[in-house]
Amino acid sequence: MNVNIQTVHFDADVKLVEHVNRKIAKLEIFHDRITKVDVYLKLDNVVHAIKDKVAEIRVRIPRHEFFVKQTSKSFEESFDGALDSMINQLKKVKEKQAA
C-alpha cells in the first residue's frame, strides 16, 4: 500500500503526520487489496480569520476508487471523520465482492 500525504497552505507537524499514518495503516483490515492512498490536508477559507481544516482521502483498489472529504475545526477531527466514511465504503464493497 502506497501512502501519499500532502498538505496545502501549511506545513504539518510530526504529530499530525504520525496520527494520519497510524490510522491509514488500519485500512488494510477492511480491504486487503488497497494499492494507493492519497491524503490531502488543506486550510480552507485562508483569507478569512476562521480557518476550516479539510481532510480528503482517496483510496484505490483494483477497479475501484473511493473519495471522501470532511471539514471541521481541527485536522484530526476532519481526518477521523473522513476515515470513518472511507471504512464504511470499503466494507460495503468487500461485502458485495463476497456475496
C-alpha positions in Angstrom: 0.0 0.0 0.0 1.5 3.3 -1.2 0.6 6.2 1.1 1.0 9.8 0.0 0.3 12.7 2.4 0.1 16.3 1.0 -0.5 19.5 2.9 -1.9 22.6 1.2 -1.3 26.1 2.6 0.6 24.9 5.7 3.3 22.6 7.0 2.1 19.6 9.1 3.8 18.9 12.3 5.2 15.4 13.1 2.4 14.6 15.5 -0.3 15.1 12.8 1.6 13.0 10.2 2.1 10.2 12.7 -1.7 10.3 13.5 -2.6 10.0 9.8 -0.1 7.2 9.1 -1.2 5.2 12.2 -4.9 5.5 11.2 -4.2 4.8 7.5 -2.4 1.6 8.4 -5.7 0.3 9.8 -7.4 0.5 6.4 -5.8 -2.8 5.4 -8.0 -4.5 8.0 -11.1 -3.6 5.9 -9.7 -4.3 2.5 -6.5 -6.2 1.7 -6.0 -5.1 -1.9 -5.5 -1.4 -1.4 -2.9 -0.2 -3.9 -2.7 3.6 -3.1 -3.9 6.1 -0.5 -3.7 9.8 -1.1 -4.4 12.1 1.9 -4.8 15.8 1.4 -4.9 18.2 4.4 -5.9 21.7 3.4 -6.7 25.0 5.0 -9.9 26.3 3.6 -11.0 30.0 3.7 -7.4 31.2 4.1 -8.5 34.8 3.5 -10.9 34.7 6.5 -9.9 34.8 10.2 -11.7 31.5 10.7 -9.8 28.7 9.0 -11.6 25.4 8.3 -9.5 22.3 8.3 -10.3 20.0 5.3 -9.2 16.4 5.1 -9.6 14.5 1.8 -8.8 10.8 1.4 -8.6 9.0 -1.9 -8.2 5.2 -1.8 -7.5 3.0 -4.9 -8.2 -0.7 -5.1 -8.3 -2.7 -8.3 -11.2 -1.5 -10.5 -12.4 1.0 -7.8 -11.5 4.4 -6.5 -13.0 6.0 -3.4 -13.0 9.6 -2.3 -14.2 11.3 0.9 -13.9 14.8 2.2 -14.5 16.2 5.7 -14.3 19.7 7.2 -14.1 20.7 10.8 -12.1 23.0 13.1 -9.2 20.5 13.6 -7.3 18.3 11.2 -7.5 15.3 13.5 -11.3 15.6 13.7 -11.6 16.1 9.9 -9.3 13.2 9.1 -11.0 10.8 11.6 -14.5 11.7 10.2 -13.3 11.1 6.6 -11.6 7.9 7.6 -14.8 6.6 9.2 -16.6 7.3 5.9 -13.9 5.6 3.9 -14.1 2.5 6.1 -17.8 2.3 5.6 -17.3 2.5 1.8 -14.6 -0.2 1.9 -16.8 -2.5 4.0 -19.7 -2.2 1.5 -17.5 -3.1 -1.5 -16.0 -6.0 0.3 -19.5 -7.3 1.3 -20.6 -7.0 -2.4 -17.5 -8.9 -3.6 -18.0 -11.6 -1.0 -21.7 -12.1 -2.0 
